[in-house]
Amino acid sequence: EVQLVESGGGLVKPGGSLRLSCAASGFSFGSYSFNWVRQAPGKGLEWVSSISGSSYYIYYADSVRGRFTISRDNAQNALFLQMNNLRAEDTAVYYCARDDRRYWGPGTLVTVSS
Amino acid sequence: DIQMTQSPSTLSASVGDRVTITCRASQTITGWLAWYQQKPGKAPKVLIYEGSFLEAGVPSRFSGSGSGTEFTLTISSLQPDDFATYYCQHYNAYLWTFGQGTKVEIK
């Protein structure tokens, strides 16, 4: 069974950092690209970042470029999102999603507040 | 950057109604479009990919059509389980762009 499970969310002060993880199982992790998508409370979906299977291709939304870093460890079947210099507007549920769009994790909530 | 615009933002309908949601792209996207259903507190679920192909396990009352810059999601006979928020999404290599969402409410 394909599973994606995010972790690492929580409450952080503005300017702080968090590292999200997405643990994958049930498929050949390295064969797929992945995306991070976020959803602010009561708002729509916003694509954040993507990474290819080999990590050669990496892309970011303008809203996070320079502050967030996506990475992966194919040996550990894990996807990461390092989030630095967090702002109140980064408050959201963060989902990891496989590039075929079929599989998403349940999400992890990040709250940026003083 | 490509922008995706959905209409309407909210739709009130009754069980059994035929419902249509429209998604317009700011430029031609050659069919790389998906539709999702999202319920409160849950991750989105893909319904349609490449504009008109039904994802496995999705009821046949859902259909997608369109090309170029205008796409539609149709629910032929709305069921109680269909009250949710729907998003269109353009996907292109490593870039995803979502519409702002359409909430389907009970009339």
Backbone of each chain as ProteinMPNN parsed JSONL, in Angstrom:
{"seq_chain_A": "EVQLVESGGGLVKPGGSLRLSCAASGFSFGSYSFNWVRQAPGKGLEWVSSISGSSYYIYYADSVRGRFTISRDNAQNALFLQMNNLRAEDTAVYYCARDDRRYWGPGTLVTVSS", "coords_chain_A": {"N_chain_A": [[0.853, -1.199, 0.0], [0.589, 2.141, -0.908], [1.944, 4.798, 0.899], [2.172, 8.037, 2.271], [3.478, 10.099, 4.688], [3.527, 12.981, 6.485], [5.58, 14.907, 8.742], [6.827, 16.958, 11.47], [5.714, 19.456, 11.654], [4.474, 22.346, 13.52], [4.375, 24.89, 16.12], [5.947, 27.945, 15.568], [8.021, 30.811, 15.994], [7.883, 33.985, 14.238], [10.445, 34.39, 11.834], [11.749, 32.148, 12.592], [12.718, 28.626, 12.166], [11.823, 25.51, 10.584], [11.841, 22.007, 9.928], [10.329, 19.986, 7.696], [9.294, 16.621, 7.182], [8.642, 13.872, 4.994], [7.622, 10.736, 4.987], [7.854, 7.913, 2.975], [6.328, 4.947, 1.681], [5.756, 1.66, 0.281], [6.18, 1.779, -2.447], [8.457, 2.356, -5.232], [10.451, 4.638, -4.27], [12.503, 6.34, -5.316], [11.922, 6.526, -7.994], [10.132, 8.479, -8.542], [9.137, 11.921, -8.873], [8.515, 14.556, -6.503], [6.28, 16.736, -4.712], [5.72, 19.612, -2.652], [2.856, 20.976, -1.241], [0.836, 23.56, 0.007], [-1.727, 24.724, 2.279], [-3.289, 27.369, 3.47], [-5.172, 28.263, 6.413], [-8.569, 27.902, 5.765], [-8.232, 28.601, 3.137], [-7.212, 28.225, -0.374], [-5.389, 25.735, -2.341], [-1.86, 25.819, -2.597], [0.903, 25.445, -4.555], [4.203, 24.656, -3.546], [6.879, 23.614, -3.868], [9.017, 21.498, -5.885], [10.723, 18.406, -6.654], [12.897, 16.415, -8.541], [13.389, 12.857, -9.235], [16.112, 12.235, -9.01], [17.018, 14.428, -7.754], [17.985, 16.358, -9.404], [16.452, 18.269, -10.739], [14.924, 21.028, -9.364], [12.427, 23.094, -8.09], [10.808, 26.138, -7.056], [8.06, 27.968, -5.618], [7.516, 31.467, -6.095], [6.917, 32.706, -3.704], [8.319, 31.419, -1.702], [10.892, 31.047, -2.473], [14.338, 31.127, -1.839], [14.013, 31.03, 0.871], [12.995, 28.546, 1.581], [14.016, 25.114, 1.327], [14.007, 22.287, -0.612], [14.55, 18.785, -0.381], [15.713, 15.365, -0.677], [16.048, 11.956, 0.396], [16.821, 9.198, -1.04], [17.637, 6.709, -0.195], [16.558, 6.491, 2.278], [13.92, 6.74, 1.746], [12.625, 9.255, 1.944], [11.363, 12.59, 1.985], [12.052, 16.062, 2.225], [11.488, 19.35, 3.652], [13.072, 22.156, 4.272], [12.475, 24.954, 6.123], [13.107, 28.248, 6.439], [13.446, 31.492, 8.047], [10.713, 32.038, 8.659], [7.41, 33.271, 8.094], [4.322, 34.89, 9.103], [2.472, 34.457, 7.108], [3.176, 32.007, 6.136], [1.866, 30.154, 7.557], [0.101, 27.203, 7.513], [-1.372, 24.087, 6.399], [0.816, 21.635, 5.387], [1.334, 19.596, 2.651], [2.777, 16.628, 1.312], [3.139, 15.35, -1.962], [2.949, 12.891, -4.481], [4.307, 12.892, -7.831], [2.51, 11.974, -9.724], [0.109, 12.736, -8.841], [-1.733, 11.129, -7.584], [-1.248, 10.296, -4.977], [-1.199, 11.592, -1.774], [0.005, 12.905, 1.31], [-1.443, 13.067, 4.66], [-0.983, 15.559, 5.65], [0.703, 18.193, 7.52], [0.553, 20.548, 10.112], [1.725, 23.806, 10.119], [2.348, 26.505, 12.119], [2.939, 29.857, 12.317], [3.655, 32.151, 14.574], [3.85, 34.723, 17.023]], "CA_chain_A": [[0.0, 0.0, 0.0], [1.335, 3.399, -0.977], [1.68, 5.718, 2.01], [2.994, 9.224, 2.488], [3.137, 10.653, 5.992], [4.321, 14.152, 6.843], [5.828, 15.195, 10.156], [7.716, 18.089, 11.693], [5.008, 20.713, 11.829], [4.346, 22.841, 14.877], [4.312, 26.337, 16.328], [7.265, 28.579, 15.508], [7.946, 32.28, 15.972], [8.351, 34.612, 12.991], [11.896, 34.377, 11.7], [12.259, 30.837, 12.987], [12.908, 27.581, 11.174], [11.268, 24.181, 10.789], [12.142, 21.043, 8.875], [9.285, 19.0, 7.502], [9.67, 15.355, 6.575], [7.579, 13.076, 4.403], [8.069, 9.348, 4.908], [7.15, 7.197, 1.927], [6.422, 3.49, 1.699], [4.853, 0.934, -0.588], [6.504, 1.955, -3.866], [9.856, 2.671, -5.502], [10.508, 6.079, -3.976], [13.427, 7.063, -6.178], [11.404, 6.588, -9.358], [9.119, 9.528, -8.635], [9.313, 13.28, -8.387], [7.589, 14.888, -5.427], [5.922, 18.132, -4.534], [5.106, 20.125, -1.428], [1.72, 21.854, -1.484], [0.333, 24.02, 1.297], [-3.084, 25.268, 2.317], [-3.524, 28.233, 4.619], [-6.496, 28.014, 7.007], [-9.713, 28.422, 5.04], [-7.833, 29.068, 1.804], [-7.018, 27.215, -1.395], [-4.13, 25.008, -2.434], [-0.74, 26.561, -3.186], [2.118, 24.66, -4.793], [5.359, 25.257, -2.881], [8.179, 23.209, -4.387], [9.081, 20.155, -6.459], [12.067, 17.837, -6.783], [12.914, 15.232, -9.388], [13.828, 11.626, -8.583], [17.551, 12.282, -8.758], [17.27, 15.752, -7.158], [18.623, 17.243, -10.379], [15.534, 19.389, -10.991], [14.287, 21.565, -8.164], [11.71, 24.338, -8.379], [10.13, 26.766, -5.918], [7.169, 29.091, -5.83], [8.162, 32.753, -5.801], [6.64, 33.099, -2.318], [9.202, 30.736, -0.75], [12.251, 30.933, -3.015], [15.346, 31.789, -1.01], [13.765, 30.744, 2.292], [12.706, 27.12, 1.727], [14.863, 24.203, 0.556], [13.49, 20.929, -0.731], [15.584, 17.766, -0.577], [15.225, 14.003, -0.518], [17.026, 10.891, 0.661], [16.218, 8.023, -1.667], [17.973, 5.521, 0.589], [15.666, 6.485, 3.436], [12.537, 6.942, 1.262], [12.137, 10.436, 2.644], [11.341, 13.904, 1.355], [12.19, 17.072, 3.268], [11.339, 20.767, 3.329], [13.672, 23.035, 5.271], [11.81, 26.25, 6.041], [13.817, 29.257, 7.239], [12.893, 32.852, 8.034], [9.271, 31.84, 8.507], [6.532, 34.432, 8.229], [2.951, 34.547, 9.479], [1.762, 33.983, 5.913], [3.55, 30.618, 5.855], [0.98, 29.298, 8.341], [-0.668, 26.372, 6.588], [-1.145, 22.643, 6.37], [1.754, 21.291, 4.319], [1.155, 18.244, 2.128], [3.661, 16.11, 0.269], [2.343, 14.685, -2.994], [3.717, 12.272, -5.547], [4.123, 13.699, -9.038], [1.367, 11.514, -10.515], [-1.049, 13.388, -8.204], [-2.645, 10.158, -6.973], [-0.976, 10.036, -3.571], [-0.885, 12.735, -0.926], [-0.009, 12.636, 2.732], [-2.552, 13.714, 5.377], [-0.616, 16.944, 5.941], [1.201, 18.594, 8.831], [0.222, 21.96, 10.305], [2.772, 24.746, 10.527], [1.786, 27.765, 12.607], [3.973, 30.866, 12.572], [3.02, 33.165, 15.407], [4.617, 35.117, 18.206]], "C_chain_A": [[0.886, 1.246, 0.0], [0.942, 4.289, 0.199], [2.684, 6.858, 1.99], [2.548, 9.825, 3.806], [4.104, 11.787, 6.332], [4.509, 14.253, 8.352], [6.706, 16.431, 10.253], [7.028, 19.426, 11.85], [4.932, 21.129, 13.286], [4.266, 24.346, 14.912], [5.729, 26.907, 16.352], [7.083, 30.086, 15.438], [8.379, 32.816, 14.606], [9.866, 34.719, 12.98], [12.52, 33.041, 12.033], [12.324, 29.86, 11.83], [12.188, 26.311, 11.587], [11.738, 23.305, 9.647], [11.035, 20.019, 8.836], [9.869, 17.761, 6.843], [8.435, 14.681, 6.001], [8.138, 11.669, 4.218], [7.207, 8.589, 3.915], [7.343, 5.693, 2.069], [5.468, 2.904, 0.68], [5.101, 1.094, -2.071], [7.982, 2.293, -3.995], [10.066, 4.178, -5.439], [11.354, 6.848, -4.99], [12.964, 7.229, -7.608], [10.457, 7.753, -9.587], [9.668, 10.887, -8.211], [8.262, 13.534, -7.309], [7.386, 16.399, -5.339], [5.511, 18.393, -3.091], [4.024, 21.124, -1.85], [1.218, 22.303, -0.126], [-1.047, 24.629, 1.154], [-3.251, 26.064, 3.602], [-4.94, 27.998, 5.143], [-7.618, 28.69, 6.22], [-9.424, 28.878, 3.622], [-7.63, 27.899, 0.848], [-5.64, 26.581, -1.352], [-3.079, 25.865, -3.125], [0.446, 25.622, -3.329], [3.317, 25.398, -4.225], [6.67, 24.918, -3.588], [8.076, 21.811, -4.983], [10.526, 19.726, -6.603], [11.98, 16.577, -7.616], [13.495, 14.04, -8.62], [15.291, 11.627, -8.18], [17.988, 13.547, -8.042], [17.92, 16.722, -8.131], [17.769, 18.481, -10.649], [14.834, 19.77, -9.699], [13.665, 22.905, -8.513], [11.003, 24.819, -7.123], [9.119, 27.788, -6.407], [7.907, 30.376, -5.447], [8.038, 33.118, -4.322], [7.601, 32.47, -1.308], [10.647, 30.662, -1.223], [13.218, 31.75, -2.177], [15.172, 31.546, 0.472], [13.569, 29.252, 2.554], [13.674, 26.321, 0.853], [14.263, 22.811, 0.57], [14.67, 19.978, -0.939], [14.961, 16.393, -0.382], [16.379, 13.07, -0.217], [16.407, 9.601, 0.129], [16.53, 6.74, -0.9], [17.047, 5.366, 1.786], [14.199, 6.657, 3.058], [11.892, 8.15, 1.932], [12.325, 11.706, 1.831], [11.389, 14.933, 2.482], [11.856, 18.466, 2.733], [11.907, 21.556, 4.494], [13.098, 24.432, 5.077], [12.501, 27.22, 6.992], [13.12, 30.605, 7.125], [11.375, 32.821, 7.841], [8.493, 33.101, 8.819], [5.135, 33.968, 8.615], [2.193, 33.962, 8.294], [2.188, 32.591, 5.463], [2.705, 29.637, 6.665], [0.049, 28.525, 7.421], [-0.505, 24.903, 6.968], [-0.256, 22.364, 5.16], [1.571, 19.822, 3.945], [2.349, 17.88, 1.238], [2.801, 15.3, -0.691], [3.256, 14.116, -4.063], [3.395, 12.941, -6.877], [2.983, 13.215, -9.919], [0.028, 11.965, -9.935], [-1.973, 12.423, -7.474], [-2.474, 10.063, -5.465], [-0.483, 11.285, -2.864], [-0.798, 12.247, 0.513], [-1.191, 13.342, 3.384], [-2.254, 15.158, 5.758], [-0.09, 17.141, 7.353], [1.038, 20.101, 8.96], [1.436, 22.734, 10.802], [2.097, 26.052, 10.914], [2.923, 28.707, 12.952], [3.317, 32.021, 13.31], [3.902, 33.473, 16.604], [3.803, 34.918, 19.485]], "O_chain_A": [[1.807, 1.374, 0.806], [-0.241, 4.505, 0.461], [3.872, 6.669, 1.728], [1.354, 10.038, 4.016], [5.313, 11.589, 6.45], [3.7, 13.748, 9.131], [7.258, 16.897, 9.256], [7.679, 20.428, 12.147], [5.284, 20.36, 14.18], [4.111, 25.001, 13.881], [6.598, 26.409, 17.067], [6.098, 30.575, 14.885], [9.154, 32.17, 13.901], [10.489, 35.087, 13.976], [13.705, 32.829, 11.778], [12.034, 30.198, 10.682], [11.968, 26.059, 12.772], [12.001, 23.783, 8.544], [10.815, 19.278, 9.795], [10.81, 17.84, 6.053], [7.319, 14.899, 6.472], [9.022, 11.446, 3.391], [5.979, 8.615, 3.998], [8.389, 5.227, 2.522], [4.505, 3.546, 0.263], [4.319, 0.6, -2.883], [8.674, 2.492, -2.997], [9.883, 4.892, -6.425], [10.939, 7.905, -5.465], [13.557, 7.999, -8.363], [10.024, 7.987, -10.715], [10.524, 10.997, -7.334], [7.259, 12.827, -7.216], [8.19, 17.2, -5.815], [5.016, 17.501, -2.401], [4.247, 21.992, -2.694], [1.179, 21.502, 0.808], [-1.477, 24.998, 0.061], [-3.343, 25.495, 4.689], [-5.815, 27.577, 4.386], [-7.61, 29.907, 6.035], [-10.282, 29.478, 2.974], [-7.843, 26.74, 1.205], [-4.837, 26.847, -0.459], [-3.365, 26.549, -4.108], [0.936, 25.071, -2.343], [3.446, 26.611, -4.393], [7.476, 25.804, -3.874], [7.18, 21.039, -4.643], [11.436, 20.554, -6.665], [11.082, 15.759, -7.417], [14.018, 14.187, -7.516], [15.661, 11.087, -7.137], [19.171, 13.731, -7.754], [18.362, 17.798, -7.727], [18.285, 19.592, -10.771], [14.229, 18.932, -9.031], [14.295, 23.747, -9.153], [10.646, 24.031, -6.247], [9.288, 28.395, -7.465], [8.795, 30.372, -4.595], [8.926, 33.753, -3.753], [7.691, 32.939, -0.174], [11.53, 30.261, -0.465], [12.958, 32.907, -1.848], [16.08, 31.824, 1.256], [13.932, 28.751, 3.618], [14.097, 26.777, -0.21], [14.037, 22.228, 1.631], [15.658, 20.325, -1.587], [13.808, 16.282, 0.034], [17.534, 13.357, -0.533], [15.563, 8.992, 0.787], [15.756, 5.784, -0.957], [16.787, 4.255, 2.248], [13.331, 6.714, 3.93], [10.764, 8.08, 2.421], [13.301, 11.87, 1.099], [10.838, 14.71, 3.56], [11.932, 18.724, 1.532], [11.308, 21.62, 5.567], [13.218, 25.02, 4.002], [12.478, 27.03, 8.208], [12.311, 30.828, 6.224], [10.834, 33.497, 6.966], [8.866, 33.889, 9.688], [4.803, 32.791, 8.471], [1.364, 33.068, 8.465], [1.625, 32.049, 4.513], [2.816, 28.425, 6.482], [-0.7, 29.116, 6.643], [0.374, 24.533, 7.747], [-0.546, 22.806, 4.048], [1.641, 18.932, 4.792], [2.864, 18.723, 0.504], [1.847, 14.641, -0.276], [4.208, 14.762, -4.497], [2.312, 13.504, -7.032], [2.524, 13.961, -10.784], [-1.037, 11.63, -10.453], [-2.909, 12.861, -6.806], [-3.434, 9.782, -4.747], [0.48, 11.934, -3.27], [-1.461, 11.279, 0.885], [-1.872, 14.133, 2.732], [-3.158, 15.899, 6.144], [-0.392, 16.366, 8.26], [1.346, 20.846, 8.03], [2.081, 22.353, 11.78], [1.359, 26.635, 10.12], [3.772, 28.388, 13.784], [2.524, 32.77, 12.74], [4.602, 32.605, 17.126], [4.293, 35.198, 20.579]]}, "seq_chain_B": "DIQMTQSPSTLSASVGDRVTITCRASQTITGWLAWYQQKPGKAPKVLIYEGSFLEAGVPSRFSGSGSGTEFTLTISSLQPDDFATYYCQHYNAYLWTFGQGTKVEIK", "coords_chain_B": {"N_chain_B": [[3.965, 33.47, -15.862], [1.511, 30.891, -15.636], [-1.886, 31.415, -14.928], [-4.682, 30.127, -13.192], [-8.139, 30.23, -13.302], [-11.06, 29.71, -11.614], [-14.608, 29.221, -11.865], [-17.993, 28.961, -10.693], [-17.09, 30.604, -7.526], [-18.484, 29.68, -5.376], [-21.101, 27.338, -5.216], [-24.44, 26.526, -5.065], [-26.41, 23.714, -4.758], [-28.717, 20.987, -5.349], [-29.289, 17.569, -4.346], [-29.065, 15.332, -7.017], [-28.943, 17.265, -8.977], [-27.421, 18.546, -11.99], [-24.166, 19.588, -12.27], [-21.803, 22.058, -13.112], [-18.5, 23.119, -13.309], [-16.181, 25.608, -14.11], [-12.935, 26.152, -15.46], [-10.454, 28.364, -16.276], [-7.527, 28.973, -18.117], [-4.713, 31.178, -18.199], [-3.221, 31.072, -20.435], [-2.752, 28.877, -23.255], [-2.82, 25.489, -22.312], [-2.633, 22.973, -23.256], [-4.108, 20.657, -22.38], [-3.014, 19.584, -20.04], [-4.353, 19.143, -17.428], [-5.87, 18.735, -14.282], [-8.471, 17.671, -12.059], [-9.568, 18.03, -8.72], [-11.093, 16.801, -5.717], [-11.828, 18.026, -2.532], [-12.368, 17.457, 0.855], [-13.274, 18.795, 4.1], [-10.474, 18.984, 6.269], [-9.113, 16.963, 5.032], [-6.775, 15.525, 2.644], [-6.458, 16.58, -0.792], [-8.183, 14.809, -3.413], [-7.576, 13.221, -6.424], [-9.604, 13.459, -9.296], [-9.894, 13.657, -12.087], [-7.663, 13.508, -14.839], [-5.354, 14.836, -17.286], [-7.268, 16.43, -18.457], [-9.642, 15.006, -19.243], [-9.691, 12.338, -18.48], [-10.819, 9.808, -16.399], [-9.924, 9.169, -13.122], [-8.921, 6.07, -11.672], [-11.422, 4.301, -9.941], [-13.037, 6.47, -9.434], [-16.336, 7.698, -9.433], [-18.506, 7.383, -12.295], [-20.173, 9.516, -12.709], [-18.761, 11.792, -12.627], [-17.114, 13.925, -14.898], [-14.749, 15.272, -17.225], [-13.906, 17.919, -19.446], [-12.769, 19.832, -22.288], [-10.249, 22.052, -23.688], [-7.201, 23.692, -24.644], [-7.614, 26.709, -23.33], [-9.891, 26.594, -21.779], [-11.721, 24.673, -19.539], [-13.895, 22.151, -18.176], [-15.514, 20.715, -15.334], [-17.871, 18.313, -14.783], [-20.562, 17.162, -12.882], [-22.807, 14.733, -13.153], [-25.128, 13.948, -11.788], [-25.69, 15.09, -8.834], [-24.543, 13.804, -5.778], [-24.997, 13.046, -2.239], [-22.428, 12.662, -1.132], [-20.859, 14.276, -2.641], [-20.717, 16.915, -1.909], [-18.445, 19.295, -1.426], [-15.186, 20.843, -1.834], [-13.843, 21.814, -4.942], [-11.01, 21.706, -7.037], [-9.205, 22.913, -9.827], [-6.215, 22.064, -11.607], [-3.274, 22.918, -13.204], [-0.64, 21.107, -14.575], [2.759, 20.824, -15.323], [5.579, 19.423, -16.225], [7.594, 20.104, -13.675], [6.075, 21.961, -12.377], [3.256, 23.086, -10.694], [-0.001, 24.495, -10.795], [-2.743, 25.801, -9.166], [-6.298, 26.324, -9.386], [-8.522, 28.631, -7.691], [-10.476, 27.328, -6.33], [-13.754, 25.813, -5.957], [-16.543, 25.795, -4.04], [-18.961, 23.446, -3.401], [-22.091, 23.58, -2.26], [-24.868, 22.562, -0.183], [-28.098, 23.187, -1.338]], "CA_chain_B": [[3.384, 32.338, -15.146], [0.127, 30.581, -15.979], [-2.873, 31.574, -13.867], [-5.883, 29.319, -13.371], [-9.272, 30.918, -12.701], [-12.248, 28.874, -11.541], [-15.898, 29.851, -11.599], [-18.066, 30.02, -9.687], [-16.354, 30.334, -6.298], [-19.411, 28.887, -4.574], [-22.22, 26.828, -6.01], [-25.462, 25.876, -4.245], [-27.124, 22.759, -5.59], [-29.461, 19.937, -4.655], [-29.009, 16.196, -4.76], [-29.651, 15.033, -8.314], [-28.653, 18.32, -9.937], [-26.235, 18.519, -12.855], [-23.31, 20.687, -11.812], [-20.657, 22.317, -13.979], [-17.486, 24.061, -12.808], [-15.309, 26.026, -15.206], [-11.568, 26.558, -15.142], [-9.82, 29.037, -17.414], [-6.089, 29.212, -18.007], [-4.307, 32.47, -18.759], [-2.688, 30.755, -21.752], [-3.002, 27.492, -23.637], [-2.094, 24.525, -21.48], [-2.606, 21.719, -24.021], [-4.75, 19.517, -21.756], [-2.394, 19.1, -18.811], [-5.213, 19.67, -16.398], [-6.485, 17.775, -13.374], [-9.507, 18.136, -11.134], [-9.506, 17.406, -7.409], [-12.141, 17.005, -4.718], [-11.286, 18.075, -1.187], [-13.297, 17.587, 1.964], [-12.613, 19.458, 5.233], [-9.526, 18.22, 7.056], [-8.552, 15.856, 4.248], [-5.977, 15.867, 1.484], [-7.2, 16.522, -2.049], [-8.271, 13.525, -4.107], [-7.661, 13.5, -7.855], [-10.769, 12.893, -9.97], [-9.709, 13.707, -13.544], [-6.333, 13.933, -15.27], [-5.251, 15.166, -18.718], [-8.475, 17.123, -18.876], [-10.884, 14.245, -19.419], [-9.549, 10.933, -18.103], [-11.32, 9.535, -15.068], [-9.014, 8.423, -12.271], [-9.466, 4.779, -11.267], [-12.221, 4.294, -8.726], [-13.891, 7.654, -9.344], [-17.632, 7.405, -10.055], [-18.649, 7.85, -13.672], [-20.952, 10.752, -12.774], [-17.78, 12.869, -12.813], [-16.481, 13.962, -16.207], [-14.003, 16.472, -17.537], [-13.793, 18.217, -20.864], [-12.142, 21.107, -22.608], [-8.919, 22.085, -24.263], [-6.694, 25.049, -24.816], [-7.643, 27.541, -22.125], [-11.132, 26.455, -21.033], [-11.988, 23.303, -19.13], [-15.032, 22.027, -17.282], [-15.793, 19.51, -14.564], [-19.321, 18.12, -14.688], [-21.112, 16.083, -12.067], [-24.062, 14.552, -13.888], [-26.219, 13.868, -10.824], [-24.997, 15.346, -7.569], [-24.849, 12.899, -4.677], [-24.658, 13.647, -0.926], [-20.992, 12.59, -0.877], [-20.153, 15.186, -3.554], [-20.61, 18.269, -1.366], [-17.013, 19.424, -1.155], [-14.548, 21.892, -2.628], [-13.197, 21.264, -6.121], [-9.906, 22.52, -7.557], [-8.505, 22.526, -11.04], [-4.761, 22.161, -11.472], [-2.426, 22.729, -14.367], [0.648, 20.525, -14.238], [3.679, 20.897, -16.449], [6.892, 19.015, -15.714], [7.731, 20.195, -12.219], [5.339, 23.128, -11.897], [1.821, 22.927, -10.493], [-0.748, 25.719, -10.535], [-4.115, 25.479, -8.794], [-7.346, 27.33, -9.343], [-8.794, 29.086, -6.328], [-11.438, 26.421, -5.708], [-15.208, 25.995, -6.034], [-17.227, 25.077, -2.97], [-20.3, 22.99, -3.757], [-22.865, 23.556, -1.023], [-26.244, 22.062, -0.259], [-29.075, 24.249, -1.529]], "C_chain_B": [[1.914, 32.153, -15.561], [-0.754, 30.745, -14.755], [-4.096, 30.734, -14.218], [-7.025, 29.982, -12.613], [-10.499, 30.029, -12.774], [-13.492, 29.721, -11.349], [-16.986, 28.78, -11.58], [-17.182, 29.694, -8.481], [-17.171, 29.461, -5.358], [-20.596, 28.508, -5.44], [-23.178, 26.124, -5.059], [-26.303, 24.975, -5.135], [-27.802, 21.711, -4.722], [-29.036, 18.567, -5.155], [-29.772, 15.912, -6.061], [-29.387, 16.081, -9.378], [-27.432, 17.986, -10.795], [-25.442, 19.782, -12.542], [-22.122, 20.817, -12.76], [-19.783, 23.393, -13.361], [-16.529, 24.348, -13.947], [-13.958, 26.47, -14.693], [-10.946, 27.156, -16.4], [-8.349, 29.288, -17.131], [-5.737, 30.52, -18.707], [-3.62, 32.305, -20.115], [-2.927, 29.282, -22.026], [-2.159, 26.527, -22.83], [-2.16, 23.111, -22.053], [-3.089, 20.509, -23.241], [-4.114, 18.982, -20.496], [-3.131, 19.691, -17.613], [-5.829, 18.547, -15.59], [-7.548, 18.463, -12.541], [-9.413, 17.319, -9.852], [-10.789, 17.702, -6.631], [-11.453, 17.045, -3.357], [-12.398, 18.269, -0.166], [-12.554, 18.148, 3.175], [-11.697, 18.52, 6.015], [-8.849, 17.084, 6.33], [-7.679, 16.383, 3.123], [-6.85, 15.834, 0.223], [-7.136, 15.124, -2.664], [-8.44, 13.807, -5.593], [-8.84, 12.753, -8.465], [-10.501, 12.666, -11.46], [-8.269, 14.113, -13.825], [-6.328, 14.09, -16.787], [-6.577, 15.673, -19.263], [-9.743, 16.301, -18.854], [-10.814, 12.786, -18.993], [-9.902, 10.734, -16.635], [-10.3, 8.699, -14.294], [-9.709, 7.134, -11.827], [-10.238, 4.9, -9.957], [-13.141, 5.479, -8.557], [-15.219, 7.366, -10.055], [-17.793, 8.059, -11.42], [-19.53, 9.084, -13.795], [-20.046, 11.98, -12.901], [-17.206, 12.786, -14.231], [-15.779, 15.298, -16.404], [-13.921, 16.666, -19.029], [-13.063, 19.539, -21.031], [-10.775, 20.948, -23.214], [-8.477, 23.53, -24.372], [-6.652, 25.828, -23.516], [-8.9, 27.348, -21.291], [-11.486, 24.993, -20.801], [-13.183, 23.284, -18.188], [-15.013, 20.691, -16.569], [-17.304, 19.45, -14.431], [-19.616, 16.952, -13.764], [-22.526, 15.885, -12.584], [-25.281, 14.505, -12.976], [-25.613, 13.923, -9.429], [-25.488, 14.411, -6.468], [-24.428, 13.521, -3.34], [-23.16, 13.666, -0.64], [-20.192, 13.612, -1.693], [-20.049, 16.61, -3.027], [-19.211, 18.434, -0.779], [-16.494, 20.638, -1.919], [-13.745, 21.239, -3.752], [-12.15, 22.248, -6.65], [-9.479, 21.996, -8.924], [-7.012, 22.764, -10.823], [-4.11, 21.98, -12.833], [-1.11, 22.139, -13.888], [1.508, 20.471, -15.49], [5.064, 20.609, -15.93], [6.87, 19.146, -14.187], [6.97, 21.369, -11.612], [3.856, 22.823, -11.83], [1.201, 24.293, -10.225], [-2.195, 25.347, -10.286], [-5.051, 26.656, -9.059], [-7.686, 27.627, -7.889], [-9.838, 28.237, -5.607], [-12.884, 26.82, -5.922], [-15.842, 25.146, -4.946], [-18.629, 24.731, -3.415], [-21.072, 22.765, -2.465], [-24.249, 22.98, -1.268], [-27.201, 23.238, -0.358], [-30.214, 24.115, -0.526]], "O_chain_B": [[1.187, 33.118, -15.799], [-0.414, 30.272, -13.67], [-4.493, 30.641, -15.379], [-6.901, 30.266, -11.422], [-10.93, 29.639, -13.859], [-13.443, 30.796, -10.751], [-16.928, 27.814, -12.34], [-16.589, 28.616, -8.425], [-16.633, 28.618, -4.64], [-21.031, 29.282, -6.293], [-22.772, 25.223, -4.325], [-26.845, 25.421, -6.147], [-27.508, 21.566, -3.536], [-28.492, 18.43, -6.251], [-30.959, 16.214, -6.182], [-29.585, 15.819, -10.564], [-26.54, 17.248, -10.38], [-25.976, 20.891, -12.548], [-21.516, 19.823, -13.159], [-20.268, 24.444, -12.943], [-16.115, 23.438, -14.665], [-13.847, 27.084, -13.632], [-10.92, 26.522, -17.455], [-7.974, 29.751, -16.053], [-6.381, 30.914, -19.679], [-3.455, 33.275, -20.854], [-3.269, 28.525, -21.117], [-0.951, 26.708, -22.678], [-1.775, 22.155, -21.381], [-2.538, 19.421, -23.413], [-4.616, 18.015, -19.923], [-2.644, 20.573, -16.906], [-6.258, 17.533, -16.14], [-7.523, 19.679, -12.347], [-9.209, 16.106, -9.875], [-11.465, 18.706, -6.858], [-10.601, 16.208, -3.06], [-13.255, 19.14, -0.315], [-11.336, 17.997, 3.274], [-12.087, 17.41, 6.377], [-8.094, 16.319, 6.931], [-7.815, 17.53, 2.698], [-7.863, 15.135, 0.185], [-6.182, 14.372, -2.466], [-9.341, 14.548, -5.986], [-9.053, 11.572, -8.19], [-10.838, 11.619, -12.014], [-7.714, 14.965, -13.13], [-7.187, 13.547, -17.483], [-6.953, 15.374, -20.397], [-10.806, 16.808, -18.496], [-11.8, 12.064, -19.137], [-9.36, 11.397, -15.751], [-9.868, 7.646, -14.762], [-10.925, 7.107, -11.632], [-9.774, 5.515, -8.997], [-13.951, 5.501, -7.63], [-15.218, 6.84, -11.168], [-17.278, 9.15, -11.666], [-19.631, 9.653, -14.882], [-20.508, 13.069, -13.24], [-16.856, 11.704, -14.702], [-16.165, 16.314, -15.827], [-13.872, 15.7, -19.791], [-12.782, 20.255, -20.07], [-10.212, 19.854, -23.25], [-9.268, 24.46, -24.215], [-5.756, 25.629, -22.695], [-8.98, 27.888, -20.188], [-11.543, 24.19, -21.733], [-13.457, 24.261, -17.491], [-14.565, 19.678, -17.108], [-17.94, 20.419, -14.017], [-18.996, 15.892, -13.856], [-23.359, 16.784, -12.464], [-26.355, 14.975, -13.353], [-25.094, 12.931, -8.917], [-26.691, 14.251, -6.258], [-23.593, 14.425, -3.315], [-22.668, 14.58, 0.021], [-18.996, 13.793, -1.467], [-19.366, 17.437, -3.63], [-18.849, 17.805, 0.216], [-17.255, 21.361, -2.562], [-13.057, 20.24, -3.54], [-12.379, 23.456, -6.701], [-9.402, 20.787, -9.144], [-6.607, 23.556, -9.972], [-4.37, 20.998, -13.529], [-0.53, 22.612, -12.911], [1.04, 20.118, -16.572], [5.668, 21.451, -15.265], [6.197, 18.376, -13.502], [7.2, 21.728, -10.457], [3.268, 22.355, -12.805], [1.777, 25.133, -9.534], [-2.81, 24.655, -11.098], [-4.657, 27.819, -8.969], [-7.201, 26.961, -6.974], [-10.059, 28.408, -4.408], [-13.206, 28.001, -6.051], [-15.695, 23.924, -4.933], [-19.407, 25.617, -3.77], [-20.749, 21.875, -1.678], [-24.731, 22.919, -2.399], [-27.13, 24.175, 0.437], [-31.14, 24.926, -0.531]]}, "name": "protein", "num_of_chains": 2, "seq": "EVQLVESGGGLVKPGGSLRLSCAASGFSFGSYSFNWVRQAPGKGLEWVSSISGSSYYIYYADSVRGRFTISRDNAQNALFLQMNNLRAEDTAVYYCARDDRRYWGPGTLVTVSSDIQMTQSPSTLSASVGDRVTITCRASQTITGWLAWYQQKPGKAPKVLIYEGSFLEAGVPSRFSGSGSGTEFTLTISSLQPDDFATYYCQHYNAYLWTFGQGTKVEIK"}
